[in-house]
Amino acid sequence: MALIRRRDETDADEFEEAVWGRHIFNARRDTSRVPFAVCEAEEAADVVACVEFAKAHNCRVSVRSGGHSWAAWSVRQGAVLVDLIYLDQKEGGEFSYDPATQVVSTPPSASGRELNDYLAEQVGEDGKPRWFPGGHCPDVALGGFLLQGGMGWNCKNWGWACEAIIGIDVVTADAKQLHCSPTTNPDLFWAARGAGPGFPAIVTRFHLRTRPLETLYQSLYFFPLSDFQAVLRWVSAAAPSADPHTEIVVVTSHFAIDDFASPMVLANFLTFQPTEDAAELALSALTDAMPDTLTPTLAIDCEETNLETQYAMQTQANPEDHRYCTDNVYVSNDVTDLPALLEPAFTSLPSKQSAALWFAMNPTSRRQLPDMALSMQSDHYVSLYAVWEDEADDTGCVSWVRNAMKTLERKSVGSYLGDADFQARRTKFWSDEAGKRLKEVRRKWDPEGRICGYLDEGDKSGVEGLKNEFEWQGAP
Ligand SMILES: Cc1cc2nc3c(=O)[nH]c(=O)nc-3n(C[C@H](O)[C@H](O)[C@H](O)COP(=O)(O)OP(=O)(O)OC[C@H]3O[C@@H](n4cnc5c(N)ncnc54)[C@H](O)[C@@H]3O)c2cc1C
């Protein structure tokens, strides 16, 4: 049995290390939140023991899979922190794959890269390795990522990562082990695909459909920031009808490229194709639509790449031991001049490492979604990432995000849980209907609010959950 270490019975440094030392990605932390106890669970029975322990001590349970939530949602005042990092690590029990169904079973603490390293060995009858399009950053764990929906690789076309969940194993708020699927405990299964950190149980295992990994090709076009509007106008017009295996992103950042002295705007097209000819066809359709008035400062056309290189690029863009502030919106499809709306934020980055991202979501955003909690989307996902090192820069960097959101949220239909901080801003994360249903499912499965849920201002939301409304609703 894994040890449950109480704060009042544990060496202070050891406790601090267990809570914050490992696995918390964001170096900007609110260390005033102090758990009652922490346990590094090794098997589902440890998770059961933690919930029983929390009940006996009348406190809440918080959960950590990979520690990548920007606001460190796993660290909660007075809670028993269940860290799943060592779950099912013994005797090769971490992953299992069934070639007949092409379903992989994984603990929630596995990262996208760990799962894909395992799947790379599972070659299908077509001779292609299997893979799972998890988070873009290799170290994001599947737990937090999938519960909030999961904006994985080529989400624009392949849909939300959580749509590939066929079942989950959970420990409930009253310490029972259950399986959930479309036919067994279907309401918990419904909530597991979009409730995010308000999921009213602890997932100990995901069962996921995999896909064949094709070859990756990429085109990259860098422009001066003054071309921002023209670049976004071109790419956002071309994206909806682009090849269905191509991910499309426009980012502004300084980029770690020696030739660039100032921030640039990048149009980034990544395609998954069986042959180079197919990749040429997919990518040239986008490049051919580039207006003659645009001349890239640097252009890379249809270059073969691979998952490892893509992970390395993501890691470089999201360095460890840095301070982060993020927020996001789904800009309404009704907005008539998207480039003009985004330009002020995208061209005023507060630090060298910061970035602003537009992620094309159409056609996924135009589909009827499966019946699941995730229900908020639009054609335009926009997220701001302030990234810096020195605490003295906190005010400037945080203000960039907060001020930009004041304008953008009025043109949005809502936001994505994954890049949000409920302590900072109230907004909509689900359709009205799904938001209501989620409240009911949470109340049914965790009536006492045993599992911490959403970390809003003052950590008060409890069983009630998030309001699912715009803060400015009713305001002029
Ligand atoms: C560098 C970086 C890159 C990112 N890239 C992407 C991306 O490409 N796409 C995307 O969609 N998101 C992305 N994100 C956001 C990321 O998916 C979320 O922050 C997610 O919550 C991280 O999951 P985690 O398990 O690592 O985090 P944790 O902090 O461990 O988990 C977050 C919360 O989720 C809940 N939770 C986690 N595991 C469980 C479980 N097993 N059972 C019950 N509840 C659980 C808990 O409330 C927990 O506190 C990125 C984040 C970072 C820092």
The ligand as an SDF file (V2000), in Angstrom:
LIG
                    3D

 53 58  0  0  0  0  0  0  0  0999 V2000
    2.9720   23.0530  -21.9390 C   0  0  0  0  0  0  0  0  0  0  0  0
    1.5090   22.7120  -22.0500 C   0  0  0  0  0  0  0  0  0  0  0  0
    0.9780   22.3470  -23.2790 C   0  0  0  0  0  0  0  0  0  0  0  0
   -0.3690   22.0230  -23.4050 C   0  0  0  0  0  0  0  0  0  0  0  0
   -0.8700   21.6210  -24.6200 N   0  0  0  0  0  0  0  0  0  0  0  0
   -2.1630   21.2570  -24.7200 C   0  0  0  0  0  0  0  0  0  0  0  0
   -2.7160   20.7750  -25.9560 C   0  0  0  0  0  0  0  0  0  0  0  0
   -2.0280   20.6490  -26.9630 O   0  0  0  0  0  0  0  0  0  0  0  0
   -4.0240   20.4790  -25.9980 N   0  0  0  0  0  0  0  0  0  0  0  0
   -4.8370   20.5810  -24.8970 C   0  0  0  0  0  0  0  0  0  0  0  0
   -6.0130   20.2610  -24.9840 O   0  0  0  0  0  0  0  0  0  0  0  0
   -4.3520   21.0170  -23.7320 N   0  0  0  0  0  0  0  0  0  0  0  0
   -3.0470   21.3570  -23.6160 C   0  0  0  0  0  0  0  0  0  0  0  0
   -2.5590   21.8120  -22.4210 N   0  0  0  0  0  0  0  0  0  0  0  0
   -3.4810   21.9320  -21.2970 C   0  0  0  0  0  0  0  0  0  0  0  0
   -3.5070   20.6100  -20.5330 C   0  0  0  0  0  0  0  0  0  0  0  0
   -4.1860   19.6390  -21.2920 O   0  0  0  0  0  0  0  0  0  0  0  0
   -4.2230   20.7860  -19.2110 C   0  0  0  0  0  0  0  0  0  0  0  0
   -3.4850   21.6630  -18.4280 O   0  0  0  0  0  0  0  0  0  0  0  0
   -4.4450   19.4590  -18.4750 C   0  0  0  0  0  0  0  0  0  0  0  0
   -5.2240   19.7100  -17.3250 O   0  0  0  0  0  0  0  0  0  0  0  0
   -3.1500   18.8260  -18.0760 C   0  0  0  0  0  0  0  0  0  0  0  0
   -3.3740   17.5340  -17.6210 O   0  0  0  0  0  0  0  0  0  0  0  0
   -2.4570   16.9290  -16.4630 P   0  0  0  0  0  0  0  0  0  0  0  0
   -3.0450   15.6340  -16.0780 O   0  0  0  0  0  0  0  0  0  0  0  0
   -1.0400   16.9880  -16.8750 O   0  0  0  0  0  0  0  0  0  0  0  0
   -2.6650   18.0230  -15.3260 O   0  0  0  0  0  0  0  0  0  0  0  0
   -3.0520   17.8980  -13.7800 P   0  0  0  0  0  0  0  0  0  0  0  0
   -2.7140   19.2290  -13.2370 O   0  0  0  0  0  0  0  0  0  0  0  0
   -2.4320   16.7090  -13.1530 O   0  0  0  0  0  0  0  0  0  0  0  0
   -4.5910   17.6820  -13.8090 O   0  0  0  0  0  0  0  0  0  0  0  0
   -5.4910   18.7600  -13.9160 C   0  0  0  0  0  0  0  0  0  0  0  0
   -6.7410   18.4520  -13.1650 C   0  0  0  0  0  0  0  0  0  0  0  0
   -7.5220   17.5080  -13.9150 O   0  0  0  0  0  0  0  0  0  0  0  0
   -8.1830   16.6310  -13.0200 C   0  0  0  0  0  0  0  0  0  0  0  0
   -7.6420   15.2820  -13.1950 N   0  0  0  0  0  0  0  0  0  0  0  0
   -6.4480   14.9440  -13.7320 C   0  0  0  0  0  0  0  0  0  0  0  0
   -6.3230   13.6100  -13.7420 N   0  0  0  0  0  0  0  0  0  0  0  0
   -7.4510   13.1140  -13.2030 C   0  0  0  0  0  0  0  0  0  0  0  0
   -7.9190   11.8010  -12.9570 C   0  0  0  0  0  0  0  0  0  0  0  0
   -7.1800   10.7390  -13.2540 N   0  0  0  0  0  0  0  0  0  0  0  0
   -9.1410   11.6500  -12.3950 N   0  0  0  0  0  0  0  0  0  0  0  0
   -9.9040   12.7180  -12.0800 C   0  0  0  0  0  0  0  0  0  0  0  0
   -9.5110   13.9800  -12.2830 N   0  0  0  0  0  0  0  0  0  0  0  0
   -8.3010   14.1760  -12.8430 C   0  0  0  0  0  0  0  0  0  0  0  0
   -7.8840   17.1080  -11.6070 C   0  0  0  0  0  0  0  0  0  0  0  0
   -8.8710   18.0400  -11.2220 O   0  0  0  0  0  0  0  0  0  0  0  0
   -6.5530   17.8020  -11.8080 C   0  0  0  0  0  0  0  0  0  0  0  0
   -6.2680   18.7290  -10.7900 O   0  0  0  0  0  0  0  0  0  0  0  0
   -1.2080   22.1210  -22.2630 C   0  0  0  0  0  0  0  0  0  0  0  0
   -0.6740   22.4910  -21.0310 C   0  0  0  0  0  0  0  0  0  0  0  0
    0.6790   22.7840  -20.9210 C   0  0  0  0  0  0  0  0  0  0  0  0
    1.2410   23.1700  -19.5860 C   0  0  0  0  0  0  0  0  0  0  0  0
  1  2  1  0
  2  3  1  0
  2 52  2  0
  3  4  2  0
  4  5  1  0
  4 50  1  0
  5  6  2  0
  6  7  1  0
  6 13  1  0
  7  8  2  0
  7  9  1  0
  9 10  1  0
 10 11  2  0
 10 12  1  0
 12 13  2  0
 13 14  1  0
 14 15  1  0
 14 50  1  0
 15 16  1  0
 16 17  1  0
 16 18  1  0
 18 19  1  0
 18 20  1  0
 20 21  1  0
 20 22  1  0
 22 23  1  0
 23 24  1  0
 24 25  2  0
 24 26  1  0
 24 27  1  0
 27 28  1  0
 28 29  2  0
 28 30  1  0
 28 31  1  0
 31 32  1  0
 32 33  1  0
 33 34  1  0
 33 48  1  0
 34 35  1  0
 35 36  1  0
 35 46  1  0
 36 37  1  0
 36 45  1  0
 37 38  2  0
 38 39  1  0
 39 40  1  0
 39 45  2  0
 40 41  1  0
 40 42  2  0
 42 43  1  0
 43 44  2  0
 44 45  1  0
 46 47  1  0
 46 48  1  0
 48 49  1  0
 50 51  2  0
 51 52  1  0
 52 53  1  0
M  END
$$$$
